[in-house]
Amino acid sequence: MTSMGQCRILIVDDEMLIRQGIKHYIDWEQEGFLIVGEASNGQEALELIEVTKPHVLITDIVMPIMDGEELTRIVKEKYPEIEIIILSSFGEFDYVRSTFQSGVVDYILKPKLDAKGLLKVLKTAASRIPSFQTREKQVDHGASIDYILDKLLSGYEVNLKSAGLENAFPYSDYCLLGVTGAETIQTTIKSDIDRALGQDLNQIEYYSFKHDQHTIVYLINLNKNDITNVVKLANKLATKLKGVRFVLTEVFQELAHLGSMYKEQFSNLLMYQFYLPNSHILLKADLPELPRKFEKFNLDWFTGEMKRRHFESAFNYLKEHVRTFSKCYTTDVFEYKDFFGNIIFNITILLSNMEYEVKKLENAKYSYFKTIDEARTAEEAVVLLERFIEEANECLFAIDEHSENLNMKKLMEYIMDHYAEQLTLTEVAKHFHFNPSYLSNYFSTHNNEGFIEYLNKIRIEEATKLLIKNTESISEISGMVGYSDHSYFCKVFKKMKGVSPSQYRRKQTLR
């Protein structure tokens, strides 16, 4: 927050339980302190300092990425006015001693961390900051603007009937402006935006706080008619500041509505940016129309096409689905990315089961999982999936002669297409101009299972789908997958699945 009426504290520790414990040890407001942020390592802390403007840093000494010793040294060089308190374990005194050379206030042993001891050290730190309580924009009873906004954003009800609030928010309306960047929001970018808001928009008041490392949020107090000026300024800044984009909520009249506006409209607009990255400023009124019809991905059909080695049609279907999926901007981003990860996993397994050489693909898939998870836009995720498909196609062209035997491919495709018919080895041999005995040996040699075993496997797999999805009788289903003898179908089914068709259907229904 921009207001600093109380002594502001930033907590830095890689253990979440320690951070949560410190936050709940003390009634911070009553004691004159305010927790303005928390970080899990020194690098995160340095990013937060410019935004949260802390008076005191409580930091662990041993952390990943950047430890407390290095953090202390950098902070004291760049922000000598910030007081630092060290948390340590018994065996870390050599590190602690080095931080004292940089001018820390004191250190606290984690095993002995309690409210009384922590408060004593904090008051010592506060006593070294003469002006920490004399800040502007202070509200009655010691509750700062920061504290009130934090409560509202968290969904708490707050008594807003305060003369101090009238002075802090003199205009009739409010809106939330979000600033996001391709990388973490830098201090210089925030300074540019603060300066523009102050110079270009005269009749507004604003407060800023950090949504995450990629997003700064501005609560803007203004008259409703001035909202067009905010839009113009955001467009101007987006053109000037490379990689910066904005979201802007609708105007709301009551400060009490801050929490609901933040949770519902503002957070949704931020999510929509993942799918609509080319808008300089995203407003609810400007959202495009959603696709009228969007069908769920047909994994069974896709798998069938892959098994028949109809790779081009399978991949074209996948690409078309993803193109439409990416227009459904209300989809949860985690759900969207999860689809990409699952389809990459399924393709790799399918090709491996079909005896393609997928070692390169296997090694690459974890990198794809990671980069898709880190993708900042839907466009990035689509590019990654298309790159994976290209690698999969390379595996298809690089297969060995045994796996890609053209005659074997045609045989398996023929069986997949005609399994529901009264198919026999003799008929298949006749279709391919083979001697039946030769075809039987050929099939077993190149597929590691006999013709009948393979045909039964295809039929039973299709039967399981029909038992779950269809209401036909088991006798009818046996005919639908190519068995003229119902009792033989039941015998084969139980041998392959361990249960009878009726037991299988019953078990699936009860799930």
Secondary structure, 3 states (H helix, E strand, C coil): CCCCCCEEEEEECCCHHHHHHHHHHCCHHHHCEEEEEEECCHHHHHHHHHHHCCCEEEEECCCCCCCHHHHHHHHHHHCCCCEEEEEECHHHHHHHHHHHCCCCCEEEEHHHCCHHHHHHHHHHHHHCCCCCCCCCCECHHHCEHHHHHHHHHCCCCCCCCCHHHHHHCCCCEEEEEEEEECCCCCHHHHHHHHHHHHHHCCCCEEEEEEEECCEEEEEEEECHHHHHHHHHHHHHHHHHCCCEEEEECCCECCHHHHHHHHHHHHHHHHHHHHHCCCCCEEEHHHCCCCCCCCCCCCHHHHHHHHHCCCHHHHHHHHHHHHHHHCCCCCCCHHHHHHHHHHHHHHHHHHHHHCCCCCHHHHHHHHHHHHHHHHCCCHHHHHHHHHHHHHHHHHHHHCCCCCCCCHHHHHHHHHHHHHCCCCCCHHHHHHHCCCCHHHHHHHHHHHHCCCHHHHHHHHHHHHHHHHHHHCCCCHHHHHHHCCCCCHHHHHHHHHHHHCCCHHHHHHHHHHC
